[in-house]
Amino acid sequence: MYKVLYYIGQQLRNPSINKWLKFLKESDGWSREDLEAHQWNEFKKICDLAYQYSPFYKEFWDKSHFHPDMLKCLDDVQKIPILEKAQLLTNVASIHTNRFFKQTYTATTSGSTGDSLQFKRDESADSFNRAAIQRGYSWYQVHPWEFSGYFWGFDFKVWEQFKTRLLDRLQNRYRIFSYNEHSFKKFVKKIEKARYLSGYSSMLYDTAKLINSQQLEKPKQLKLVVGTSEKIFEAYQEEALKAYGSKIISEYGATEAGIIAFECPEGHMHITMEGVLVEEVNKEILVSNLVMQSFPLIRYRLGDYVKLAPKEFSCSCGRNHRIIEEVTGRVGALIQGKGQQYPSLYCYYIFKNLAAKSKLILNYQAIQEEKGKLKLLIEQALTEDEKLLLLKACENYFKKDLEIEIIDSYQAASRNQKVNSFISRIKNET
């Protein structure tokens, strides 16, 4: 029944999804040369379209003395000026192309790292995005109509909750609406026969901890556990494996950029080269969406630090798409020392080095409320020696310029939004 309902709903909302899914399953086995040739063709097309139909790109590129005719190969992408987030937010209306689309959908970003963005995504781009997710699921023999558990942030009124529950029921999906222990226990009971789980990685982790600590009935039919929108800490995986029989795999993307990469069963994040062009510039990711014609996104600085695997790296799964070795964190606000400023990425390296060199694997959140001081909220209980080890690791990066307060055995309060590894509450940063 749910398979039939899924196909009916799919045809109504995403009539082009079958075309995209067929294409993506074919291109899944393409050579790197074929993938790059496709990228070049689609990149040239989207640049021509943006220049012709988007008032913003016409003006922006003319002022920057760039014209799409200057593109002769993919390496010429560097000739195009970078699109900053502030520009995107300021020029939403004029970035939209003045073409007619039979179907568009309003897409809204969470706004968790700044101002929220709302734009129109054309049906074909929306269908491509959904097809890319389905292809990733197919690597684990999962079908989208199978029963699933879903974690996602919300701020719903009663009527909106009712509508969401109805839609979830039609999609054979159970969503958690309140992140307290009672709701978690009810959720665990509901997902005993789920084939896959998806949503915020921190909530998947919290549920795994509850299952393990209270020896609750574990889901026995899970094929896939997908973490989205948040960093997946290494410490999450032990609890996940114990509770779900599976690690949390990564689905990396952004509302405005689409699905950027999906983790294969061998543990590598393969870039969706058919739909995005990814660059690593000064450790930051630049994304060009190759399929979205209603709201072109070209050389957009997404705001994440990433590390691409070497071009010659070959995954044992057999796929030839380029690989994101790691998403190291949000660029975000700077950490304010007493005399200097530091990239928030330093926190990532501090805890990565502790795990690699001292086998101390910690879940953390760094919060700055006052210049020259930084709070480290650590979930695990630490010994005095471990606290000294952490302080020493911080000193290697910040010297004596930052006072570090460690709060261990920290349990986050119930939440309904994603968790950022670094939060600055200092106003009017420079």
C-alpha positions in Angstrom: 0.0 0.0 0.0 2.7 2.5 1.0 4.6 1.8 -2.2 1.5 2.7 -4.2 0.9 5.8 -2.2 4.5 6.8 -2.6 4.4 6.6 -6.4 1.1 8.5 -6.5 2.5 11.3 -4.4 5.8 11.3 -6.3 4.0 11.7 -9.6 2.0 14.7 -8.3 4.8 16.5 -6.7 7.9 15.3 -8.6 6.9 14.2 -12.1 10.6 14.3 -13.3 12.0 12.2 -10.5 12.0 8.9 -12.4 14.0 10.5 -15.2 16.6 11.7 -12.8 16.8 8.5 -10.8 17.3 6.5 -13.9 20.1 8.9 -15.0 21.7 8.8 -11.6 21.8 5.1 -11.4 23.4 4.9 -14.8 26.0 7.6 -14.0 26.8 5.8 -10.7 29.1 3.6 -12.7 30.6 6.3 -14.9 34.4 6.9 -15.2 35.9 10.1 -13.7 36.4 11.4 -17.2 32.7 10.9 -18.1 31.6 12.6 -14.8 33.9 15.6 -15.4 32.7 15.9 -19.0 29.1 16.0 -17.8 30.0 18.5 -15.1 31.6 20.8 -17.7 28.6 20.6 -20.1 26.1 21.4 -17.3 28.3 24.1 -15.7 28.6 25.9 -19.0 24.8 25.7 -19.5 23.9 27.0 -16.1 26.4 29.9 -16.4 24.9 30.9 -19.8 21.4 30.7 -18.3 22.3 32.7 -15.2 23.9 35.5 -17.3 20.9 35.6 -19.7 18.0 35.3 -17.2 19.2 36.4 -13.7 19.4 40.2 -13.3 21.8 39.7 -10.4 24.4 37.6 -12.2 24.3 39.9 -15.3 25.1 42.9 -13.2 27.5 41.1 -10.8 29.5 39.5 -13.6 29.6 42.6 -15.8 31.0 44.6 -12.8 33.6 41.8 -12.3 34.5 41.8 -16.0 33.5 38.2 -16.4 31.4 36.7 -19.3 30.4 33.1 -19.7 32.2 33.1 -23.1 35.5 33.2 -21.1 34.8 29.6 -20.0 36.8 27.1 -22.1 37.2 24.3 -19.6 36.4 23.4 -15.9 39.6 25.0 -14.7 38.3 28.4 -15.9 35.8 28.3 -13.0 38.4 30.4 -11.1 37.7 33.3 -13.4 34.2 33.6 -11.9 33.8 35.9 -8.8 32.8 34.1 -5.6 29.2 34.5 -4.4 29.2 35.4 -0.7 26.3 34.6 1.7 25.7 38.2 2.4 25.2 38.9 -1.3 22.9 35.9 -1.6 20.7 37.2 1.3 20.6 40.7 0.0 19.8 39.9 -3.6 17.4 37.0 -3.3 14.8 38.5 -5.7 17.2 39.4 -8.5 19.1 36.1 -8.3 15.9 34.3 -9.4 15.7 33.9 -13.1 12.9 35.6 -15.0 11.9 32.3 -16.8 8.5 30.6 -16.4 8.4 27.2 -14.5 5.4 25.1 -14.4 6.1 24.0 -10.8 8.2 25.6 -8.2 8.5 25.0 -4.4 9.4 27.4 -1.7 12.6 26.3 0.1 13.6 27.8 3.4 17.0 27.4 5.2 17.0 26.9 9.0 18.8 30.1 9.7 20.8 28.4 12.5 24.0 30.1 11.5 22.5 33.5 10.6 19.6 34.9 8.7 17.2 32.5 7.1 16.9 32.3 3.3 13.7 31.7 1.3 13.8 31.0 -2.4 11.9 29.2 -5.2 13.3 25.8 -6.3 12.1 24.5 -9.7 10.5 21.1 -9.9 13.3 19.5 -11.9 15.9 20.6 -9.4 13.7 19.5 -6.5 13.3 16.1 -8.2 17.0 15.8 -8.8 17.7 16.4 -5.1 15.2 13.7 -4.0 16.6 11.3 -6.6 20.1 11.9 -5.4 19.0 11.0 -1.9 17.2 7.9 -3.2 20.3 6.8 -5.0 22.3 7.0 -1.8 19.6 5.0 0.0 19.8 2.4 -2.7 23.4 1.7 -1.9 22.0 0.2 1.3 19.1 -1.6 -0.3 16.6 0.9 1.2 13.4 2.1 -0.5 11.9 5.5 0.3 8.4 4.0 1.0 9.7 1.6 3.8 8.9 2.5 7.4 11.3 5.0 8.8 11.9 7.1 11.9 12.5 10.8 11.5 14.2 13.5 13.6 13.9 17.1 12.6 13.6 20.5 14.2 10.2 22.1 14.3 8.2 25.0 15.7 4.7 23.9 14.8 1.3 25.0 15.9 -1.2 22.3 16.8 -2.9 22.4 13.4 0.5 22.2 11.6 1.4 19.3 13.8 -1.8 17.5 12.8 -1.1 18.1 9.1 2.5 16.9 9.5 1.4 13.8 11.3 -1.0 13.0 8.5 1.6 13.5 5.8 4.1 11.4 7.8 1.5 8.6 8.1 0.9 8.7 4.3 4.7 8.4 3.9 5.0 5.5 6.3 7.2 7.7 8.6 7.1 8.3 12.3 8.4 11.7 13.5 9.3 12.7 17.0 7.7 16.0 18.1 9.1 16.5 21.6 12.6 15.7 22.7 11.9 14.5 26.3 12.6 11.1 27.7 8.9 10.0 27.4 8.8 10.9 23.7 12.1 9.2 23.1 10.9 6.0 24.7 7.7 6.1 22.6 9.8 6.7 19.5 12.1 3.7 20.3 9.0 1.5 20.6 7.6 2.8 17.3 10.9 2.2 15.3 11.3 -1.5 16.3 10.4 -2.4 12.7 11.8 0.6 10.9 14.1 0.0 8.0 15.9 3.3 8.2 16.3 6.3 10.5 17.2 9.9 9.4 17.6 13.3 10.8 19.8 15.3 13.2 22.8 13.2 14.1 22.8 14.4 17.7 19.2 13.1 18.2 20.1 9.8 16.6 22.9 9.6 19.1 20.6 10.6 22.1 18.2 7.9 21.1 21.0 5.3 20.9 22.2 6.3 24.3 18.7 5.8 25.8 18.4 2.4 24.2 21.7 1.3 25.5 21.5 2.8 29.0 18.0 1.5 29.7 18.4 -1.7 27.8 15.3 -1.0 25.7 14.3 -3.2 22.8 16.6 -2.5 19.8 15.3 -2.1 16.3 16.1 -5.3 14.5 15.3 -4.5 10.8 17.4 -1.3 10.3 19.4 -1.2 7.2 20.5 2.5 7.3 20.9 5.3 9.8 21.5 8.7 8.1 22.8 11.7 10.0 22.1 15.1 8.4 22.6 18.8 9.0 25.0 18.4 11.9 28.5 17.2 12.5 28.7 13.4 13.3 31.2 13.1 16.2 33.3 10.0 16.3 32.0 9.3 19.8 28.5 8.9 18.4 29.4 5.8 16.5 30.1 3.4 19.4 26.6 4.1 20.9 25.0 3.9 17.4 26.6 0.5 16.6 25.5 -0.9 19.9 21.9 0.4 19.6 21.3 0.2 15.9 23.8 -2.4 14.7 24.9 0.3 12.2 27.0 3.4 12.3 25.5 6.8 11.5 26.4 7.6 7.9 26.6 11.1 6.5 24.3 12.9 4.0 26.0 16.2 3.4 24.2 19.1 1.7 22.5 22.4 2.2 19.0 23.6 1.4 20.3 26.2 -1.1 23.0 24.0 -2.6 21.2 20.6 -2.7 22.7 17.2 -1.9 26.5 17.6 -2.1 27.7 14.2 -1.0 26.5 10.9 0.3 28.5 8.3 2.3 28.9 4.9 0.7 29.0 1.6 2.6 32.8 1.8 2.5 32.7 4.9 4.5 33.6 7.6 1.9 31.5 10.7 1.1 31.0 10.7 -2.7 30.3 14.1 -4.3 27.1 14.2 -6.4 29.2 15.3 -9.4 26.1 15.1 -11.7 24.4 17.9 -9.7 27.1 20.0 -8.1 30.6 21.3 -8.8 32.7 21.5 -5.6 35.9 23.4 -5.0 38.1 23.6 -2.0 39.6 27.1 -1.7 41.6 27.9 1.4 40.0 24.9 3.2 36.5 26.3 2.5 33.9 24.7 0.2 32.6 26.6 -2.9 29.5 25.0 -4.5 28.0 25.5 -7.9 24.6 23.8 -8.4 24.3 22.4 -11.9 20.6 21.7 -12.1 18.7 24.6 -10.4 17.5 27.0 -13.0 15.0 29.0 -11.0 17.7 30.2 -8.5 21.2 29.7 -9.8 23.9 29.2 -7.3 27.4 29.6 -8.8 30.7 29.5 -6.8 28.8 30.0 -3.6 30.8 30.2 -0.4 28.6 27.8 1.7 30.4 28.5 5.0 31.9 25.1 5.7 35.5 24.0 6.1 36.1 20.8 4.1 39.0 18.6 3.0 38.8 16.9 -0.4 40.5 13.6 -1.0 43.3 13.6 -3.6 42.0 13.4 -7.1 43.7 10.1 -7.6 42.1 8.5 -4.6 40.0 5.4 -5.5 37.2 4.1 -3.3 36.9 0.3 -3.0 33.2 0.6 -3.6 34.0 1.2 -7.3 32.4 4.6 -7.7 34.6 7.2 -9.4 33.0 10.4 -8.0 35.4 12.7 -6.1 35.4 12.3 -2.4 35.0 14.8 0.5 37.5 13.4 3.1 36.0 15.3 5.9 33.7 18.2 6.7 35.7 19.9 9.4 33.1 22.4 10.6 31.3 25.7 10.1 33.4 28.7 9.3 31.1 30.7 11.5 32.1 33.4 14.0 35.7 34.0 15.2 36.8 33.1 18.7 37.8 36.3 20.4 40.9 36.2 22.5 42.1 38.9 24.8 44.4 40.2 22.1 43.8 38.1 19.0 41.1 36.4 17.0 41.1 32.7 16.1 39.0 30.6 13.6 36.4 28.4 15.3 38.0 25.6 13.3 40.7 25.5 16.0 38.2 23.7 18.2 37.8 20.9 15.6 41.6 20.4 15.5 42.0 20.4 19.3 39.5 17.6 19.7 40.6 15.7 16.6 44.2 15.7 17.9 43.1 14.5 21.4 41.3 11.6 19.8 44.2 10.7 17.5 47.1 11.2 19.8 45.6 10.5 23.3 42.6 8.2 22.4 40.4 10.7 24.2 37.2 10.9 22.1 34.8 13.6 23.3 31.5 15.2 22.3 31.8 18.9 22.8 30.2 22.3 22.2 32.2 25.5 22.5 30.4 28.6 23.6 31.8 32.1 23.9 29.9 34.8 25.9 32.8 37.1 26.8 35.9 38.2 25.0 39.0 36.3 26.2 36.9 33.4 27.7 35.7 30.2 26.2 33.4 27.5 27.7 33.9 23.9 26.6 30.8 21.8 27.4 31.9 18.2 27.4 29.4 15.3 27.6 31.7 12.8 29.1 33.0 12.8 32.7 36.7 13.8 32.7 39.4 12.9 35.2 41.7 15.6 36.4 44.4 14.3 34.2 42.1 14.4 31.2 41.1 18.0 32.0 44.8 19.0 32.1 45.3 17.2 28.8 42.5 19.2 27.2 43.7 22.5 28.7 47.2 21.8 27.4 45.8 21.0 23.9 43.9 24.4 24.0 47.1 26.2 25.1 48.9 24.9 22.0 46.5 26.8 19.8 45.5 29.8 22.0 48.6 30.2 24.2 47.6 32.4 27.2 45.3 34.5 25.2 42.1 32.6 26.2 40.7 31.5 29.5 39.2 28.0 29.1 36.4 26.8 31.4 35.7 23.1 31.1 32.2 21.9 32.1 32.2 18.1 31.9 29.3 15.6 32.4 27.2 18.1 30.5 23.8 17.0 29.3 22.1 19.2 26.8 18.6 20.3 27.5 15.8 19.1 25.3 16.1 20.7 21.9 14.2 21.1 18.7 16.9 22.4 16.5 20.3 21.3 15.3 23.4 21.7 17.4 26.4 23.8 16.3 29.8 22.9 17.6 30.7 26.5 18.2 28.4 29.3 19.3 29.4 33.0 19.8 27.2 35.2 21.9 29.4 38.2 21.6 27.6 41.0 19.9 29.1 43.2 17.1 32.1 41.0 16.5 34.8 42.5 14.2 
